Structures are given as structure tokens and as C-alpha cells.
Amino acid sequence: LIWNLMVEQLSPALSAFWATLFLMFILVTQRPLFALFRHTGDLGAAARQGFSDLFTGLVTGARNMIGIAIATATAGVIVGTVTLTGIGLAMTELVEVLSGGNLMIMLVLVAIICLVLGMGLPTTANYIVVSTLMAPVIVELGAQTGLLVPLIAVHLFVFYFGLMADVTPPVGLASYAAAGIAKSEPMRTGLTAFGYSARTAILPFMFIFNTQLLLIGIGNPFQLALTIVTATVASMMFAAATQGFFIAKNRIHETLLLLLVTFTLFRPGFWMDMMYPPYEEIPPTELTRLVEEAPRNGNLRVWVEGMSLEGQDISKGVLLPLGEKAAKASERLGAMGLTVMTLGDQVQVAAVRFGSQAEKLGLEQGFAITAIEIPSGERPAKEWMFIPAFMLLGLVYAMQKPRQRRKEAERVKG
């Protein structure tokens, strides 16, 4: 399921379909395989037991779906209310006014609102509510400031803070449950749990600014291994900084250095963007060539302008998910529900299929594609910033090592 959603970038329904089929295959074949390799019994009997397990699993799944269906149906009322009343657009305008166009303030406001919206809701309803109300806010306002990220990263961002509401006072259902087990005071338990959870709040922001942490945009096994290693080290250094202990008790400047190392490992592109522009702009007439040359499941950054059906002037960027390769650019764009036409040196959106990915991106007929952005060819790889980050980490290690030795010597003498 995770592979189909993040790597193959299939639709949620199709991802769940293939994941279910694969799970059924595993359930049916695991007992015969055990019997074959362990020589423990009859293959036919093991196969029959596998199908019996499948039937039992289907029955149990149907029973468990009752609660999920009720939560989903209830959340559907909220979704319908948002759609019919236009509260989603009002929420976008509210966050835009309060943030003043600042990207970081906008993300913080969305996180706080998700904390409030998620209080007291079960997981399924929680996701539906925050993704319906707040995910479009990040998509729309982010597109106006150049923040173009895959939709799954946005959904994980809002869902993360929606789930944090389970331990956030005064509701904090999970905190009340934990307090009952530990026989402690619920409010104090909730405040302690929220304090620990707040320390990890940096992670969803990294989902937004560095989607490679979600295995999106990774081109080869080396890049995959490098991403996993650096993300693991960054998480450990963040824990060391927030807990105040690496190999010895941290001093203030050492904690600051560890936080700097964490930030650099999580988002190396921040420093590289200061020295080299991450993208170069090319004319929209190159759209056909770029779509044909783009790799499988690639993305293309385009900027559009036009007037919406509501009469609003729109100027924003969108990230076109190109999906599978095709013989012609028109076929590849058509697969996502988009038809374009070239008029001289201009490219316009000729049609947008109802319910398609293009419509979900906010594209409308008559919009003009004003520019296309591709990664800058002169910009060094952002991974080079890992070198100074590990050098700083080595410096902190060298500063703390003598104190660790003195502490061990004192322990031996004592």
C-alpha cells in the first residue's frame, strides 16, 4: 500500500485494491509454503487451511468495517457541508489573511487548526475532516508562493497534527486512556505527552520541504540509502539536542550545533538554494517536449494564470503528475485529464476532464501556461551539504569526548 501510494503514485483506491490482492495471496500461500519448506504436512490440507483463513479474514474484515463505515458516513456529512457552504474557501481566505502571505506562518496556523479539528475524533474521521478542510489551504496558498509538493505530503502534514490532538489537552482521549492505565492525573499526563509530541513537530514540516523523506523523487538505490541513513542520523541528533545529551551532557552551544546538524541533514536544499537557484525558467512552448522526455511518474512544475469560474484572477504554480510514459505528450496529459493547445508563443488549457487529477489541481479551461520550471543544470547536488553537517557533528563529538572520559574516570574511582 505504501509503495503504491508513494513510489508508484497510484490513486488511493487502486493502491488499496492491489494491496488487498497481495495480502490475500500471502494469506492463501503462506501455509502451503511453510509445509513445503519445513516438511511438516500435506500440501493440500495446508492449501485448504489457507483458504479457510482467507474466509475468516474476510468475515472479520466485514465486521470491523462497520465502525469505519459509520465514522466515514458521519464524516461525509462534514465533507458535504464544506462543499455546499463554501467554508473551505473561507478557511483558505482566513489563513491567508492571518499569515500575511508568509509561508511558515501559514503552515503553523494550519497545524494549530488541525490540532483543534482533530480533538475527540477517531482516526478515520480525523483524517477525513483535516484533509477536507486544511489540505486545500496548503495546496492553494502554497501554490501562490511557489511551494509545489505532491498531494500525499500535504495530507500527511495535516494528518500528523490531527492525530496529535489525541494527546493534546483539554480533550486528549489517548492521554485520558494512558492516565487510567498509569493511575495518574489526566491533565498532567496530557501536558507531558503533548510536550514530547511537540518535539517531533519538525518532522511534518520536513515532509513538505523535503519530499525525499517520503521516498518521493528518489532516482536510484544509492540515493535511497543516503536518504535513509541521513534521516536516521538526523532523527537521532534531534533527540540528542532536545534531551540535552549526546555522548555527554550538552552545553548550550553544542545543543545549537546539533540542531543545525539536524536541520541540514533533514533539508540540505535550504543552504544550497541560497547559493544557486533551484530551478530555471523556460518558455511554455517547450511543454510538449518536456512531457515526452519526463521519466515515468515524473512531475512538471508549471505556472498558470487566468480567471476562475468565480471571477477571481488566479496566478499560481501546479505540480503536474505525469504518470506512465506515452508515445505522445497529448496522451500523457490526457491521462491526467488535461488538454492543451498552442497559440503562437502561448499555451492555453483547452479542456479539463471532470473529476480528473487536473481538476483537483485547480486547473480550468482558458488558463494560460505562463512558464515552466525545471531543475537548474548548474546547481550542485544538495547532498553535498551533508559533508559540512557531518563535520559539525564530528566537532560536537570531539568537544564532548573529553568530558565523557572524565565522567567515566570519576565513576571508576568512586
C-alpha positions in Angstrom: 0.0 0.0 0.0 2.7 2.5 1.0 4.8 1.6 -2.1 1.8 2.1 -4.4 0.9 5.4 -2.8 4.4 7.0 -2.5 6.6 5.4 -5.1 4.2 4.3 -7.9 1.9 7.2 -7.0 -1.3 5.3 -7.9 -4.7 6.5 -6.7 -5.7 5.6 -3.2 -8.5 3.3 -4.4 -6.1 1.5 -6.9 -3.4 1.2 -4.2 -5.8 -0.3 -1.7 -7.0 -2.7 -4.4 -3.6 -4.1 -5.2 -2.6 -4.2 -1.6 -5.7 -6.2 -0.8 -5.0 -8.7 -3.6 -1.4 -9.1 -2.5 -2.5 -9.6 1.1 -5.0 -12.3 0.0 -2.2 -14.0 -2.0 0.1 -14.1 1.0 -2.7 -15.4 3.3 -3.6 -18.3 0.9 0.0 -19.3 0.1 1.8 -18.9 3.4 0.6 -22.2 5.0 1.5 -24.3 1.8 4.9 -22.7 1.7 5.6 -23.5 5.3 4.5 -27.1 4.8 6.7 -27.3 1.6 9.9 -25.9 3.1 9.6 -27.3 6.6 8.2 -30.7 5.5 5.5 -30.5 8.2 2.4 -31.9 6.4 0.2 -32.4 3.4 0.2 -29.5 0.9 -3.4 -30.0 0.0 -4.5 -29.7 3.7 -2.3 -26.6 4.1 -3.9 -25.0 1.0 -7.4 -25.7 2.3 -6.4 -24.2 5.6 -5.1 -21.1 3.7 -8.5 -20.6 2.0 -10.2 -21.1 5.4 -8.0 -18.3 6.8 -8.9 -16.1 3.9 -12.7 -16.7 4.5 -12.2 -16.0 8.2 -10.3 -12.8 7.4 -13.0 -11.6 5.0 -15.7 -12.1 7.7 -13.6 -10.4 10.4 -12.8 -7.5 8.0 -16.5 -7.1 7.2 -17.3 -6.8 10.9 -14.5 -4.4 11.5 -15.7 -2.2 8.6 -19.0 -1.5 10.4 -17.3 1.0 12.8 -15.2 2.5 10.0 -18.3 2.8 7.7 -20.2 4.7 10.4 -17.3 7.1 11.0 -16.8 7.6 7.3 -20.6 8.2 6.7 -20.6 10.7 9.6 -17.5 12.5 8.2 -19.3 12.5 4.8 -21.8 14.9 6.3 -19.0 17.3 7.2 -17.5 16.9 3.7 -20.9 17.7 2.2 -21.3 20.7 4.4 -17.9 22.0 3.4 -18.7 21.6 -0.3 -22.1 23.1 -0.2 -21.4 26.1 2.1 -18.0 27.0 0.7 -16.4 27.0 4.2 -13.3 25.5 2.6 -12.8 28.7 0.6 -13.5 30.8 3.7 -10.9 28.8 5.6 -8.3 29.5 2.9 -9.0 33.2 2.9 -8.8 33.3 6.7 -5.4 31.6 6.9 -4.2 33.8 4.0 -5.2 37.0 5.9 -3.7 35.8 9.2 -0.5 34.6 7.7 0.0 37.7 5.6 1.4 35.6 2.7 4.2 34.2 4.9 4.7 30.5 4.1 5.9 29.4 7.5 3.2 31.3 9.4 0.7 29.7 7.1 1.9 26.2 7.9 2.0 26.9 11.6 -1.6 28.2 11.5 -2.7 25.1 9.6 -1.0 22.9 12.2 -2.8 24.6 15.1 -6.2 24.4 13.3 -5.6 20.7 12.6 -4.9 20.2 16.3 -8.3 21.8 17.2 -10.2 20.0 14.4 -8.8 16.6 15.4 -9.8 16.7 19.1 -12.2 13.9 20.0 -12.4 12.3 16.6 -11.5 8.7 15.8 -8.6 8.2 13.3 -10.7 7.7 10.2 -13.0 10.7 10.8 -10.0 12.7 11.9 -8.2 12.2 8.6 -11.3 13.0 6.5 -12.0 16.2 8.4 -8.5 17.7 8.4 -7.8 16.6 4.8 -11.1 18.1 3.6 -10.7 21.4 5.4 -7.0 22.1 5.6 -5.2 20.2 2.8 -6.7 22.5 0.1 -5.5 25.5 2.2 -1.8 24.4 1.9 -2.3 23.5 -1.8 -3.8 26.8 -2.8 -1.7 29.2 -0.7 1.5 27.2 -1.2 0.9 27.3 -5.0 0.8 31.1 -4.8 4.2 31.2 -3.1 6.0 28.6 -5.1 5.5 25.7 -2.7 4.6 22.9 -5.1 4.6 19.5 -3.4 2.9 16.1 -4.0 -0.6 16.0 -2.5 0.3 13.0 -0.3 2.9 15.1 1.5 0.2 17.7 2.3 -2.2 15.1 3.5 0.5 13.5 5.8 1.2 17.0 7.2 -2.4 17.7 8.2 -3.0 14.2 9.4 0.1 14.3 11.6 -1.2 17.3 13.6 -4.7 15.9 13.5 -3.5 12.8 15.3 -1.5 14.9 17.8 -4.9 16.1 19.1 -5.3 12.7 20.8 -2.7 13.7 23.4 -3.4 17.4 23.4 -5.3 18.8 26.4 -8.1 19.5 27.3 -9.6 16.7 25.2 -6.7 14.3 24.7 -8.6 11.0 24.6 -5.3 9.0 24.4 -3.9 10.9 27.4 -7.0 10.0 29.4 -6.7 6.4 28.5 -3.0 6.4 29.4 -3.7 8.2 32.7 -6.2 5.5 33.6 -3.6 2.8 33.0 -0.8 4.6 34.9 -3.2 5.8 37.6 -2.0 9.4 37.1 -3.7 12.8 36.8 -5.1 13.1 33.2 -4.4 16.8 32.6 -0.8 16.4 33.7 -0.4 13.3 31.6 -1.7 15.2 28.6 0.6 18.1 29.1 3.6 15.8 29.4 2.6 13.8 26.3 2.0 17.0 24.3 5.4 18.2 25.3 7.1 15.1 23.9 4.9 15.1 20.8 5.7 18.8 20.1 9.4 18.0 19.9 8.7 15.8 16.8 6.6 18.6 15.1 9.6 19.3 12.9 9.0 16.1 11.0 5.8 17.0 9.1 7.4 20.3 8.1 10.3 18.3 6.6 7.7 16.2 4.7 6.7 19.5 3.0 10.1 20.9 2.2 12.0 17.6 1.5 9.7 15.0 0.0 12.5 12.6 -0.4 11.8 11.7 3.3 8.6 10.1 1.9 10.6 8.3 -0.8 9.3 10.7 -3.5 11.7 11.8 -6.2 14.4 9.2 -5.4 16.1 8.1 -8.6 18.5 5.3 -7.6 19.4 2.8 -4.8 22.3 5.0 -3.7 20.1 8.0 -3.2 17.6 5.8 -1.3 20.3 4.5 1.0 21.7 8.0 1.5 18.3 9.4 2.4 17.6 6.6 4.9 21.0 7.0 6.6 20.9 10.8 6.8 17.3 10.8 8.0 18.1 8.3 10.7 21.1 10.3 11.9 19.1 13.5 11.8 16.4 12.0 14.0 19.0 10.7 16.5 20.7 14.1 16.6 17.3 15.9 17.1 16.7 13.6 20.0 20.1 14.3 21.4 19.5 18.0 21.1 16.1 18.0 22.7 17.1 15.7 25.5 20.3 17.7 26.2 22.6 14.7 26.0 24.8 13.3 23.1 27.7 11.3 24.5 27.9 13.7 27.4 25.6 16.4 28.8 25.2 19.1 26.2 26.2 22.7 26.7 24.1 25.4 25.1 26.3 25.9 22.0 26.5 22.1 21.5 22.7 21.8 21.5 22.5 24.6 18.9 25.1 22.8 16.8 23.2 19.6 17.0 20.0 21.4 15.9 21.9 22.9 13.0 23.2 19.4 12.0 19.6 18.0 12.3 18.2 20.8 10.1 20.9 20.4 7.4 20.5 16.6 7.2 16.7 16.9 7.0 16.7 19.8 4.5 20.1 20.2 2.7 18.5 22.1 -0.1 17.9 25.2 2.2 21.6 26.1 2.2 22.1 25.2 -1.5 19.2 27.4 -2.6 21.0 30.4 -1.1 23.9 29.9 -3.4 22.2 28.5 -6.5 18.7 28.9 -7.8 16.9 25.5 -7.6 15.0 25.9 -10.9 15.4 27.6 -14.2 12.5 29.0 -16.2 11.8 28.0 -19.8 9.1 29.1 -22.3 5.7 27.3 -22.1 6.1 26.3 -25.8 8.6 23.6 -24.6 5.8 21.8 -22.7 5.3 19.1 -25.3 9.0 18.2 -25.4 9.3 18.1 -21.7 6.3 16.0 -21.2 7.5 13.4 -23.7 11.0 13.4 -22.1 10.0 13.2 -18.5 10.6 9.9 -16.7 7.9 7.5 -15.5 5.9 9.0 -12.6 7.8 12.3 -13.1 6.4 15.7 -12.1 6.5 19.0 -14.0 6.3 22.4 -12.4 4.2 24.9 -14.4 2.8 28.3 -13.7 -0.6 29.3 -14.8 -2.7 32.5 -15.0 -6.4 33.1 -15.7 -9.8 33.9 -14.4 -11.7 31.2 -12.5 -15.4 30.4 -12.8 -16.0 32.6 -9.7 -14.4 35.6 -11.5 -11.2 35.6 -9.5 -7.8 36.3 -11.1 -5.6 33.3 -10.5 -1.8 33.1 -10.7 -0.3 30.0 -9.2 2.0 27.1 -9.7 1.0 23.5 -10.0 2.9 20.2 -10.0 1.7 18.1 -12.9 1.9 14.3 -12.1 2.8 12.8 -15.5 2.3 9.1 -14.7 3.3 6.4 -17.2 5.3 7.3 -20.3 3.4 7.6 -23.6 4.2 8.0 -27.3 2.8 11.5 -27.4 2.6 14.3 -25.0 -1.1 14.7 -25.6 -1.7 11.1 -24.5 0.3 11.6 -21.3 -1.5 14.8 -20.4 -4.9 13.3 -21.4 -4.3 10.5 -18.8 -4.5 13.2 -16.1 -7.5 14.9 -17.7 -5.7 17.8 -19.3 -5.8 19.1 -22.9 -3.7 22.0 -24.0 -3.3 23.9 -27.2 -0.5 26.1 -28.5 -1.3 29.5 -30.0 1.9 31.1 -31.3 4.1 31.6 -28.3 1.3 30.9 -25.8 0.0 27.7 -24.4 -3.6 27.5 -23.1 -5.7 24.9 -21.2 -8.2 23.8 -23.8 -10.2 21.3 -21.6 -10.1 19.8 -18.1 -11.9 16.5 -17.6 -14.4 16.4 -14.7 -13.1 14.6 -11.7 -9.6 14.2 -13.1 -6.3 15.0 -11.5 -6.1 18.2 -13.5 -9.3 19.4 -12.0 -8.1 18.6 -8.4 -5.1 20.7 -9.1 -7.4 23.7 -9.7 -6.8 24.0 -13.5 -9.7 25.4 -15.5 -10.4 25.8 -19.2 -8.9 29.1 -20.6 -6.0 29.2 -18.1 -2.7 30.2 -19.8 0.5 28.4 -19.0 3.0 31.2 -18.5 6.2 29.4 -17.5 7.7 26.0 -16.9 10.4 25.4 -14.3 12.9 22.6 -14.5 15.8 21.8 -12.1 18.8 24.0 -12.7 21.6 22.2 -14.6 24.3 24.4 -13.0 23.2 23.7 -9.4 25.3 21.1 -7.5 23.5 18.3 -5.8 22.1 19.3 -2.5 23.6 16.2 -0.9 27.0 18.0 -0.8 25.7 19.8 2.3 25.8 16.6 4.2 29.6 16.9 4.3 29.7 20.1 6.5 26.9 18.7 8.6 28.8 15.6 9.5 31.9 17.7 10.1 29.9 19.8 12.6 28.7 16.5 14.2 32.3 15.4 14.5 33.2 18.7 16.1 30.5 18.2 18.8 31.7 14.6 19.3 35.3 15.9 19.8 34.1 18.6 22.3 32.2 16.1 24.4 34.6 13.1 24.3 37.0 14.5 27.0 34.1 15.2 29.3 32.8 11.6 28.7 36.3 10.2 29.6 36.4 12.4 32.8 33.0 11.2 33.8 34.0 7.5 33.3 37.2 8.0 35.3 35.3 9.6 38.2 32.9 6.7 38.1 35.7 4.2 38.3 37.4 6.0 41.2 34.1 6.3 43.0 
